[in-house]
Amino acid sequence: MSSPTDSFLTSKRPRIHKSKSGDETETYESPDLWFEDGNIIIRTVLSDRVYTVYKVHKSILASHSNVFHDLFDGPQTAFDVASERYEGLSVIELKDSPSEVNDFLKALYFPEETQRHRPISSPFFEGIWKGFPYKYIGILHLAMKYDVTPLRDQMLDVLRHAWPQYLFDWDYLQKRTEDLEKAYLRRECFDLSFAHPEPARTVRLAMDHNVLDILPVVFYDLVRVHEVITPNPHEGFRRADLSVLTADDLRRLTQGRGALRGKFLDGITNLLILLPHDDCKRVPMLGKPSLCHTGLKKWWDAQLGAVSGPSVADPLGWLREKVSLCDKIPHDEVCGGCTRVVKKYLQAVREDLWMSLPDFFGLVSTSSSSLAHYSIHPTQ
């Protein structure tokens, strides 16, 4: 017989049974979800005559799921008679993916498994994004199918922690992620994909389950990955599985990337138009630009020299760095008043880009509340 394809069971020896017709079946008992006091068997089909089974509790399933509550509510005589038996217990066979059922049941019994993906309120550690969002696809799918509202809401909360709507929270995650990337690079691990959640599959997850409010920042992150076509094996790089995206997703990504790049370049090109202004501490000589303008142009030209593919792909990160560098502008070349105006301008450009992300990617807010909701505009 074929061995199971799901890695969570490959180390478990199967139990071999023979039917009355002489056919052999392989049954793998879950190593993590097999409770001695369990009173119901959940079974999934790995392949032809190959199964995995879970010995769990009716009360746990019924307390979380309205579907299982209705199934187990009332007299169980007819249910028990109609069911197959395994070790004397009734068997419910679920037609769902075995790995999805495994992740779903683990989320019910061990909720701490999913809490590690709440980086804003939980410790940040290597491997925090392992399995994200892959296992959440199945958990969210079955939470909705079996009407487990608290688990569904918990999964949505986890997604919104990973893809926040506020720039302050995004900056916090990026700073923590940069520290994580440095840890990988110190070990000469240049594939930094595991330091980040995977954005392409998250796009599909959000689209399929109508979690549209995370899409602006997910598409933005996907732009950052997609910009690097051929990774340099000696520098840090990320990967994303673009094969899961639909044609409409790819159009949205391409059009949004162009709009983002255009607004970013317009913003940084217009910086020098600011001066002179009332906060400047130096009076320009007649017919000549102010000393501050000359000093600022020198500093800004040096910054613009670093604008390349990666910086254009991540303008929020590039602008965050330049805002911090404003404090290092030589005071003998640019006065404090001009420095403050420049810093404020760059912050405003950055915040404007963040607020414009929904428009860039064809997502329109349908709420004026602090937590926005979005609708999808068709792409051309």
N, C-alpha and C positions, 0 to 999 in steps of 0.2 A: 504493500500500500504506500501511497505517497505520504511524505512527512508534512506536518503543518507548515504553512507559509508565515503565520503570525509569530513574530519573534518572542512574544511574551509567553509562548508555550513550548518553544523548541527544546528547553532543558527538562521538560516533564515527560516521564515515560507514560505511554498510553495504556489503558486497560482494554484488552481485547475481548469482545463478546461475539458469540455466534447466535444468529437468529435461528428460528425453527427451520428455515429453508437452507441453513448451512452457510449463509453469507456472514463474513466477518466484518465487524465494525470496530473502529478505533475511537476511544473516548479519552480526551485529555481533561483531567480535573484541574481547575484553576489553582495555582499555588498560593495566590493571595486572597482569593475570595471563596474559600472553602471552610465554612464554620461548622463545628461539630454539632451545635444546637440549631443549625439551619433547618427550615421546614419546607423548603421549595427548591426545586432544581430548575435553573435557567439553562437552556441549551442553545448553542449556535452551531451552524454548519460550516466547517472549514472547507470541506470538499466532499466528494461522493463517499458516503459511509465513514466520514471522519468528522468528529464532533468535539466541541469543548463544552464543559458543563461547570456551573457555579452553584454551590450549595449556600443559599442565602436565606433571608427571613421575609416572610410575607408581611410582617408588621413594618419592616423598614421600607419595603417597596410601596406598600399602601399608604404610609404616612407621607411619602414624598410625591407620589404620582396619583393623580385622579383616575387614570386609566387602570392602574393596578388596584386601586382602592375599590373601584366598581367591580373588578374581576373577583376580588377576594371577599367582597362584602356579602354577608348573608350565609346561608347554609352551603357547605362545600361538598356535600355528598355527590351531587351530580358532576361537579367539576372533577372530583377525585376519581370517579368511576370512568369518566371519559378520557382522562389523561394517561399517558404512558407512565411507567414507574422506573425509577433509578434509585437503587439502595432503599427501596420501600417508599420513596417520596414521589409526589406528582411532578411531572416534567412539563414546563412551558418552553416550547421551541420558538425563538425569535428569528425572524428572517433577515435581521439587520446584519451588517458587517461584524464579524467577531471582534475585530480590534475596536470598533466603535462601542460595542456592548461592554467590552472590557474597560474602556476608559469611562464610560457612563456609570457603570457600577462602582468603579473606584472613586469617582467624584461623589457618589452618594455616601459611600462608607468612609472615605478618607478625604474630606474636603480640603485639608491642608495641602494636598497635592496641587490644587489649583491656586492657592493663595500665594505661592511663591512668584507668580507672574503678576504681582501688584507692586511694581518697583517704586512707585511714589511713596507707598506707605510700608514697604517691607524691605528687609536687607537686600543689598545688591551684591551678587556673587557670580563667580564664573559658572557658566552653565545655566544661568537663570532663564535664558530663552530656549533651552533645549526642548524640542517638541512643540514649540510655539510657532504658528497657531494650529499645527497639525492635529493634535489630540482634541482641541477645542471644536474643530469642525464636527467630529462625531458626537461629542458631548452636547453641543448646542442642538444638533439635529435631533438626537433622541430626547433631549429635554423638552423640545417642542412637540415631538411626536407623541410622547407619553404624558404630556401635560404636567411637567415638573416645573412649575412657575418659579419657585425660589432658585433652583439650579440654573434655569435660563437667565434670570436676572443677575445671578452671580457671574455667569459667563460674560454677559454684556458688560458688567462692571469691570471685569478683568481686561476686556478688550479696550475699554475706555481709559484704563490706567496705562496700558501700553501705547495707546495712540491718543494723547490728551488734546483737549480743545483749547487749552490756554497756553500762550507762549511761555509764560513763567514755568509751567510744568514741563513743557517740551525742553526748555533750556536745562532744567534740573536733570532730566533723563540724559541729555546729550553730554553733560559734564560727567555723569557717572559712567556713561558708555565709553567716553574717551579714556577714562582710567582703566576700564576693562580691556579696551583695545591695546593699551600700553602693556598690560600684563601678557596678552597673547604675543605681541611683537617681541617682548623680551625673551620669549622662548622660541623665537623665529617661526612662529605660527602666523603666516601672512594672510591666510583666509580668515577674515574677520566676521564671516557670516554669523557665527554662533554668538557674537557679541551683540546681535541685533535680532529683533523679531523679523520674520520673513514677510515682506510686504505684498508680494504678488498673490500668494494664497490668501492673505488677509483681505485683499480686494474682493476676491471671489466669495469668501466667507461673508463679508459685509453685504455684498450685492445679493447673495442667495438668501440671506436671513434678514434683509432690510435693516441692517445696522449702519445706516447711511451717514450718521454724524461723525464717524471716525474716518470717513473716506478722504476728506481734504488732506489731512496730514499723512495718511497712508500713501496716497498718490504722490505727495511731495517726497516722501522717503523713497518711493520707487523711482522717481526721477534721479535721486542721488545715486542709486545703484545702477540704473540703466545707462547713465552717462558714460560709464567706463566700459567700453565694448570689449577690449582685450586687456584683462588684468595683468599687471606687472608682477611676476612671481617673487620679486625681491622687495615689493612694497605691500602695504596692507590693501586688501581689496575685499569686496563683497560679491555675493552671488544672489540672484533671484530667479525663481522658476517662472519665466515669462510664458512658458507653454500652457499654463493654466488660464491665461487671460483670453477673453473673447476678442473678436475684431473690434467691438465697440470699446472695450477696455483699452486696447492699444491706441485707438484713435484719441480717446480721452487723454491718455498719457502723453501722446505726441503733441496734441494741441495745447494741453496744459503746460508742458515743458516750454514750448515756444512763447506762450503768454508770460510765464514766470520769468524767463530769461529777458524778454523785452522790457518788462517793467523794472526789473533789477538794474539793467544797464542804463535805462533812462534815469533812474534815481541816482546812481553813482556818478553819471556824467554831469548832472546838473548841480553837483555839490558846490563848485566854485562860483556859481551865480549868486550865492548867498552874500558875498562880501562886496562892498563895505556895508556895515550895519551900525546901529546906535551903540551896541555893546563894545565895539572896538575901542581899545585904549590908545590907539595910535592914530594921529591925524595924517591922512595922506598928503603928500606934496602935490601942488597944483600940476595937473597933467601927467601924474605918475600913479601907478597902483600903490596901495598901502603896503607897508612892510609886511604886515600880516598876510596879505593876499599872496605876496611873493613867497613867503615862508611856507604857507599852507600849500601852494601849488607844488612846491618842491617835495613836501611830505606826501601829498596826495598822489603825485605822479609815481612815486616809489611804491605806493600801495597798489595802484592800478596795474603796475607791472606784474603783479602776482595774480591778476585775473586770468584764469585759464579754465579748461574744461571742468575740473573738480570744483573750483570756486563758483563757477556759473551754475553748476548742478546743485550746489548747496549754498545759495546766497544768504540764507538765514545764519548759517554757521560762519560764513565769511564776514558778514556785517557784525556779528557778535564779537568776533576777534578785533575788527577795526574800532568798534566802540571802546573796547578795553584799551586799545593802543592810543586812543586820543589823549589819555593821561600822560603819555610819553612824548607828545609833541614838544619840541624844544621851546621853552618859554622866551628865549631871546629872539626867536623867529616868529612866533605866533603868540599873541597876548592871551591871557586867561579868558577874556570875554569871547574872543573868536573861537577858542578851543571849546568852550561850553556850547556855543551855537552849532559848531560842527558835530559835536557829540550828540546833541539833541536832534539834529537833522538826520544823522545816520540811524538813531533809534526810531525816529518817525518812519523812515523808509522801511526799516525792518518790520515794524508793527503793521504798516500798510500792506506789505507783502503777505504777512500772516493772515490778516483779515481778508485778503483777496484770494486766498487759496481756493475757496469754494467756486468763485467765478472762473478762475483759471481752468478748473477741471470740470466745468459744466454742472456744478452742484449749487442749488439755490436754497438759501435758508427759508424755512416756512414758519419760523418762530422768532419772537422778539425776546424770549426768556434767556436766562444765562446759559442754559443748555440748548443749543440750537438743534433743529431738525432740518433735514435736507430732502429735496426732491431731485430727481435725475433729469437733466435736460438732454435730449437726444443730440448726438454728435453728427456733424455733417460728413 
